[in-house]
Amino acid sequence: MRQLSKTKVKDLILDYLNRKAELTVKTIASGNGYYLFEFGKNSVFHFTFKEIRGWKFGLWLRWEDEEKKKLKIDFFGHKINWIDKFKPTQTLLANSVVISSYKDLDDFELMYDLFHGSNENYNSDGDVLNWLRHLKRYRHLSEYFMSDNYLNLSLPKWLWGEFLFYDVEKPLENFYEAHIQGLLYKAAIWLIGLKYHKYVITRPVIDLTEPGWMTSPRYETGVEYRPGLPEETVKKIWYKIEDSRLAKFMRGNSHFNQYSDSEAKRGFYYPEYYEEKQKKEETKRAARLEKMKQKNNK
C-alpha cells in the first residue's frame, strides 16, 4: 500500500463529514506547525463550516515515529470568540486517533475511531460526529450538550450565559483588545515619554498574538532609561512611573517594564519599593481591623 499523504487524509476526513453530517467547508488554511513547534509540511489545517457559524475547527497530522509508519490525527474545534490557544488540549471539542501509514485511507474504522471513539486525553465524550450535528442546530448550547446539562438549562441562563456573552459581550471585548486597547496603550506610553523625556526613551507597543495563539497579557511595552543618569535619579523616576496611573492602566493587559541602560534590554526593579508598598498595605489593613473592632465594641 502507498504511504499516507496528509493532504489526502484531510480531504477524506472533510468528505466524511460532508457525507455523514452534511457539513460544507467555508474557509480553509494550512500550515506546518503550531507557534514555535514544527510538525512538517501540511501538518496543520484550520477550517470553518457554512452550517456552524461562529466556530473554528482544526486538524493536526503528526508522525508518531521516525519511520513515518504511524500518523496521529487530532480533530478539534472551538468557538471563535472564545479562542485563546487553538490546539486540541485547549478546545471544547477534541478527539484523536493513530493510524498506520500503510493502512487503507478509506477504512471505516479510522473514521469511526476519530468521530465516535472516546479519548480520555481530551474534553469530548467521544461522539464527535453527533456533537457536530447538534452544533448545526444549537450552537449556543454546545458545552451544556457535551456535559449532558443542556436539558436543565433555563431560558435566562441561555440568554445571558450563551447568547449575550458569546455573541455580544465577547466579540465586543475581542474588538476592544485588538483595535482600541493597543491604541490606548500607545497614547499612554507616549504621555509617559512626554512627561519624562529627559530621563527615558519609550519602547513601542507590541501585540504578542499570532494566528491560533493568544497571550495574556496581550501587549508588551516599557521605557528605557537614558545612559549616564545617576542611580538616585533613576530610582526616583522609577518610583514615580511605577506608581503612575498610566503604568497601572497598561499593566491591565500588557507587560510594562522599565529597562536600565546597563542591563541591555532586561527589566529591572527595586525590591525595597515593593517592601514599602507591602508595609503600607499592612498598615492600612491593621487600621481597618482596629476600626472594625472599635465599632463592634460600641
Summary of the structure (lengths in Angstrom):
residues: 298
radius of gyration: 26.4
end to end distance: 89.1
largest distance: 89.1
contacts: 834
relative contact order: 0.08
helix: 47%
strand: 23%
